[in-house]
Amino acid sequence: IGDGSLHPDGSLVRAANSPDVYLIDNSQKRYVGSPEVLASHNHQAAAIKTATAADLALSRSTDLYFREGTLLKNTNPAVYLVDGNGSTFQRRAIASTDIFLLLGYSSVAAEAYTVPDSALPVIDSSPIQ
C-alpha cells in the first residue's frame, strides 16, 4: 500500500515510530488501548501494519473497548463480565463459581483477561446471580 492509500476497514495500523495501535473502522481510526482489548475482538498483534499518511490523517472515532461479554479480573478474586449498550460499558461481577460454570465458562485462568484496576469499566452494575 502506498503512503497516500488507506488500509481497508478492519485493518490494524500503527505509525512506524509509535506504540499506539488503531483499528480502521468506517473510514475512521479507533484507538486500541491494550493487547487485551485487541485479543477480546479476536485480533492478533501480528496483523498490525505500518500506517500510511492517509491512515494517520483519518479522524479519530471512539476508542475500541473490550468486546461485550469479555471476562475481566484484576488482583482481587472477583471475575467481571463486560456488559455494554453501545456507548457505555459496565462491569458485572459473577457472583459464584457455580454461576460461572452455569454461564458455560470453565477456567478463569484461560478465559479471563487480568487487567489493572484502571482498565475495568468504572460503572459497577448488578452482579450476575
Secondary structure, DSSP 4 states (H G I P E B T S, - for coil): --TTSPPPTT-EEE-TT---EEEEETTEEEEE--HHHHHHTT--GGGEEEPPHHHHHSPB-SPB-PPTT-EEE-SSS-EEEEEE-SS-EEEEEB--HHHHHHTT---HHHHEEE--GGGS-SEE-PPB-
